[in-house]
Every structure is written in structure tokens, then in C-alpha cells.
Amino acid sequence: MRSARIGLVLLAACGGSDAPTLTDAPLPTADAPYDTTTCLIQGFYGALAPVVGTTAQGPTTSTIVLDPGPPRDSFFLKLNAGKGVFTTGLATGTYPLTGSELTSTTCGACVNIIADIVSGQGPTKFYFATGGTLTLTATQPPAGSLANVTFHEVTAGGVPVPMGCIARIDSMSFTTQ
């Protein structure tokens, strides 16, 4: 049941609504205090060590634990052939997270943070990319790196939360098994 619920919520976070496009956000600064109590995540992740994800949500996804919790926080990448930067199919390369990549209904490279995943209940908060760069060295399963990726809090349907929390990952290389 929990797996099905998380899968349904993840699908909602990556499509299925008429969510407005998020705009490129200025990079938040690590000098400002971050409200982890409200935002439910670390917020400013900096440069992360190489990480390994799983394809628990499908062969073109990567779920990477950022904080094992409990409750757990995860980075989630979903590659959608036929959408966004992948309109002609999945391909390796470097992709700026701009334009259609900033909307959950049109993204080919959907980049998220899913916060406070509670066993039996699912996630509490969602964050969607607002800018940065994704480099893919493989697509099935995904592997590559991120640079200067910013995030803004969104609803489960992908709609930006007014005055919502923000986050940033300066860099991260990843593989998926």
C-alpha cells in the first residue's frame, strides 16, 4: 500500500496538472538562516559526494536518499521520453533546467526533492527544480551529475506554493542501480 501511495504521489509531482511554469530563481545563499522546521529539509545541500540511487519508480527514474530520517527525504529524477528536452527520445547530454523543464506537466527531465516521507502516509512536502543543469551519461537507468540546481516548494500537483520554501544542490554526481 505504501509503495503504491508513494508511486501515485510521485506521479502527481511529475505530471497531470495544469501547473504554472516555475521561473529561474536566484540562487539562495547558505549564509541566511534556513527554517528546517517549516521546510522539512536541509535546504542548502552544497556539493554532495557521489551517490547511488534506485529505479524503484521505473527504469528511467532515480530515487536518491538525501536524509534517511525518519522521516526520509529523497532526490527524485524522472526522465520522460516525448516531453521537454526529450521530445525526440531520451538521450545523454547536458540539459539546462529552463523552459518546459520547470513545469511538472511538460518536463522531460523532472527534477524533484520529496520531503519527510512517512511510512504508511507518504511525503509531506515537494520541491521542483527552478533552474540549474543536468548532465546525463546514461538514461536507463539514469546516471550523471547536477550543477547549481535550485528548487521551490510545490503542491503534490506541482503548483508553486506562494512564499514556499526553497532549496539548492550545488553539485552531485549519481548513478542508479
Summary of the structure (lengths in Angstrom):
residues: 177
radius of gyration: 14.5
end to end distance: 23.3
largest distance: 42.6
contacts: 606
relative contact order: 0.26
helix: 13%
strand: 43%
